[in-house]
């Protein structure tokens, strides 16, 4: 199903007297917890799904019980606001919430074993609960959610596996899948795949891994070519395929620091490229175009590093 074209929406139009301050705060908190976004004054939006419809019905009744007015409307489109723009608003709201957890997880990983194990376990459990709560209202599967999920895997300290070396000859002419709105690790990894692993690689985008085993996912949660231990996806790929190029090793360090933000290698060169990629995404550039222009950035960087 083409979600962006066939979505219907729920609008909750509400009014509460200004004197009812406690009630207004209570309703605002419940709206925030539900994942609803505000598109106009006193107008809140959710995708038209049964649990969300029931939740808005319940909130509308509560607003009336508080002495206010509430109207619940189901619409197929909102004039002047395309579905892509509405979905982007949901992504932006969830990205901010995921961003707060990401910062906490990075601080958690930086402290490492310096903190009491019981304190660490309690904090990790709290962060995991927060992540799950956001995931429940992440209706359109923000790419930032998978970034945080991979950090959680790292924080949980999954046992290190010795991953076998692979022969790139067995991975040519494949379709490679990653998450939409590619950023530094996904764009860099796709460029690496095209240049050093699969010259005829085709790239596709989806929020979840399909059942089709012919498609090779990368930089997604719980897949072979993704974050492993302290390695970002780009680093995983160069290890698995035995890429010994010195310039590629330097780019791996740059991508690691830009993606994981842990300053492990003290390399800042790719932070600027990452911001450019994010800017292109915000301006509405397609995923394919982001890859195309991103490849040009990495090609230039690689050529420069080869001459050093």
C-alpha positions in Angstrom: 0.0 0.0 0.0 1.3 3.5 -0.9 1.0 5.0 2.6 1.7 8.5 1.5 -1.2 8.5 -1.0 -3.9 6.4 0.8 -3.6 7.7 4.4 -6.6 9.2 6.1 -6.3 11.4 9.1 -8.0 12.2 12.4 -8.4 15.8 13.5 -9.3 16.7 17.1 -10.5 20.3 17.4 -10.8 21.4 21.0 -11.4 24.4 23.2 -11.0 24.6 26.9 -11.7 27.8 29.0 -8.5 29.7 29.8 -9.4 29.6 33.5 -9.2 25.8 33.5 -5.4 25.7 33.7 -5.0 22.4 35.4 -7.3 20.7 32.9 -5.6 22.3 29.9 -2.2 21.0 31.1 -3.7 17.5 31.7 -5.1 17.3 28.2 -1.9 18.7 26.7 0.1 15.9 28.4 -2.2 13.2 27.1 -2.0 14.6 23.6 1.7 14.6 23.8 1.8 11.0 25.1 -0.5 9.9 22.3 1.9 11.1 19.6 -0.5 13.7 18.2 1.0 16.8 16.5 -0.4 20.3 16.6 -1.0 21.7 13.2 -3.0 24.8 14.2 -4.1 26.4 17.4 -6.2 23.8 19.3 -6.1 21.4 16.3 -4.3 18.1 16.7 -3.6 15.3 14.2 -3.1 11.6 14.3 -3.2 8.9 11.6 -6.5 7.2 11.2 -5.9 3.9 13.0 -8.3 2.2 15.3 -6.3 2.7 18.6 -5.8 6.4 17.7 -9.5 6.9 16.9 -10.5 5.4 20.2 -8.0 7.5 22.0 -9.2 10.7 20.4 -12.8 9.7 21.2 -11.9 9.3 24.8 -10.0 12.6 25.0 -12.9 14.4 23.3 -15.3 13.1 26.0 -12.9 14.1 28.7 -12.6 17.7 27.3 -16.4 18.0 27.3 -16.5 16.7 30.9 -14.0 19.5 31.8 -16.5 22.1 30.4 -14.9 22.5 27.0 -15.8 21.7 23.4 -14.3 19.0 21.2 -14.9 17.7 17.7 -13.4 14.6 16.1 -13.1 14.7 12.3 -11.9 12.0 9.9 -10.4 13.5 6.6 -8.6 12.2 3.6 -6.6 15.3 2.9 -5.9 18.7 4.4 -5.8 21.6 2.0 -2.3 23.0 1.6 -0.6 20.2 3.5 0.3 17.1 1.5 0.7 13.8 3.2 4.5 13.9 2.8 4.6 17.2 4.7 2.3 15.8 7.5 4.5 12.7 7.8 7.6 14.9 8.0 6.0 16.7 10.9 5.6 13.4 12.7 9.2 12.4 11.9 10.4 15.8 13.3 8.5 15.3 16.6 9.8 11.7 17.0 13.3 12.7 16.0 13.5 15.2 18.8 12.3 12.6 21.3 14.7 10.0 20.0 17.5 12.6 20.0 17.2 13.1 23.8 17.5 9.3 24.4 20.4 9.2 22.0 22.3 11.8 24.0 21.6 9.9 27.2 22.8 6.6 25.6 26.0 8.2 24.3 26.7 9.5 27.8 26.0 6.1 29.2 28.4 4.4 26.8 31.1 7.0 27.5 31.0 6.3 31.3 31.3 2.6 30.5 32.2 0.6 33.6 33.0 3.6 35.8 29.5 3.5 37.3 28.1 0.9 39.7 26.7 -2.1 37.7 23.3 -1.8 39.5 23.1 1.9 38.6 24.0 1.1 35.0 21.3 -1.6 34.8 18.6 0.7 36.2 19.5 3.5 33.8 19.6 1.2 30.8 16.2 -0.2 31.8 14.8 3.4 32.1 16.2 4.4 28.7 14.8 1.2 27.1 11.3 2.0 28.6 11.5 5.5 27.1 12.6 4.1 23.8 9.7 1.7 23.7 7.2 4.4 24.6 8.3 6.6 21.7 8.4 3.6 19.4 4.7 3.0 20.1 3.8 6.4 18.7 6.4 6.4 15.9 3.6 5.8 13.3 5.8 6.2 10.3 9.0 4.5 11.5 11.5 7.4 11.8 15.0 6.5 10.7 16.2 8.0 14.0 14.5 5.2 15.9 16.7 2.5 14.4 19.8 4.6 15.2 18.7 4.6 18.8 17.9 0.9 18.7 21.3 0.1 17.5 22.8 2.2 20.3 20.7 0.3 22.8 22.0 -3.0 21.4 25.6 -1.7 21.9 24.7 -0.5 25.5 23.3 -3.9 26.3 26.7 -5.4 25.6 25.8 -8.2 23.2 28.5 -10.9 23.0 31.1 -10.2 20.4 31.0 -12.5 17.5 33.9 -13.4 15.2 32.5 -12.6 11.8 34.0 -14.5 8.8 35.7 -12.7 5.9 33.6 -12.5 2.8 34.4 -12.7 -0.9 33.0 -9.7 -2.8 32.6 -11.9 -5.9 29.7 -13.6 -4.3 27.9 -10.2 -3.7 27.8 -8.7 -7.2 24.7 -7.6 -9.1 22.7 -7.5 -5.9 19.9 -5.2 -4.6 21.0 -3.5 -1.4 18.3 -2.1 1.0 18.6 0.5 3.7 16.4 3.0 5.5 15.0 6.1 3.8 16.5 9.6 4.3 20.1 8.2 4.3 22.6 10.0 6.4 26.4 9.7 6.8 26.8 6.0 7.6 24.2 4.8 5.0 25.4 7.1 2.2 29.1 6.2 2.9 28.3 2.5 3.1 26.4 2.6 -0.2 29.3 4.4 -1.8 31.7 1.8 -0.4 29.5 -1.0 -1.7 29.4 0.5 -5.2 33.1 1.2 -5.3 34.7 -1.8 -3.6 32.1 -4.6 -3.3 29.4 -4.6 -5.9 30.0 -2.2 -8.9 26.5 -3.1 -10.3 24.7 -2.6 -6.9 21.2 -1.3 -6.9 19.9 0.5 -3.9 16.4 0.5 -2.5 14.8 2.0 0.6 12.4 0.7 3.1 11.7 1.2 6.8 11.7 -2.5 7.6 13.6 -5.6 6.3 11.5 -7.5 3.8 11.2 -11.3 3.7 12.9 -11.4 0.3 16.3 -13.0 0.9 17.6 -11.8 -2.4 17.7 -8.3 -1.1 20.7 -7.4 1.2 19.9 -5.0 4.0 22.5 -2.8 5.5 22.6 -0.2 8.4 19.4 -1.6 9.8 18.7 -3.2 13.2 19.7 -6.9 13.6 21.1 -7.5 10.1 24.5 -8.8 9.0 25.8 -5.6 7.6 25.2 -3.1 10.3 26.6 -1.8 13.6 28.5 -4.5 15.5 30.1 -3.8 18.8 31.8 -0.4 18.5 31.8 -0.4 14.7 29.5 1.6 12.5 28.2 -0.1 9.3 31.0 1.4 7.1 33.6 -0.2 9.5 31.7 -3.5 9.5 31.8 -3.6 5.7 35.5 -3.0 5.4 36.2 -5.7 7.9 33.9 -8.3 6.4 35.2 -7.7 2.9 38.9 -7.2 3.9 39.3 -3.7 2.3 42.8 -2.6 3.2 42.9 0.7 1.4 44.5 3.4 3.7 42.3 6.2 2.4 39.2 4.0 3.1 40.5 3.4 6.7 40.7 7.2 7.2 37.1 7.7 5.9 35.9 4.9 8.2 37.3 6.9 11.2 35.6 10.0 10.0 32.2 8.3 9.4 32.5 6.6 12.8 32.9 9.9 14.7 30.2 11.7 12.7 27.7 8.8 13.1 28.3 7.6 16.6 29.4 11.0 18.0 31.8 9.4 20.5 35.0 11.2 19.3 36.9 7.9 19.2 39.2 9.0 16.5 39.0 12.7 16.9 38.1 13.1 13.2 35.6 15.9 12.3 35.8 15.9 8.5 32.5 14.0 7.9 30.4 16.0 10.3 30.0 18.7 7.7 29.0 16.1 5.0 26.5 14.6 7.4 24.9 18.0 7.9 24.7 18.6 4.2 23.0 15.2 3.7 20.5 16.1 6.5 19.9 19.5 4.8 19.2 17.9 1.5 16.6 15.6 3.2 14.9 18.5 4.9 14.7 20.3 1.5 12.8 17.4 0.1 15.5 15.8 -2.0 14.6 12.2 -2.9 16.6 9.3 -1.3 18.1 8.4 -4.7 19.3 12.0 -5.2 20.8 12.1 -1.8 22.7 9.0 -2.6 23.8 10.3 -6.0 25.1 13.7 -4.6 26.5 12.0 -1.5 28.5 9.7 -3.7 30.1 12.7 -5.3 31.1 14.0 -1.9 32.8 10.7 -0.9 34.4 10.4 -4.3 36.0 13.8 -3.8 37.1 13.0 -0.3 38.6 9.7 -1.3 40.6 11.3 -4.2 41.9 13.9 -1.8 43.0 11.4 0.8 44.7 9.2 -1.7 47.1 12.1 -2.5 48.2 12.5 1.1 
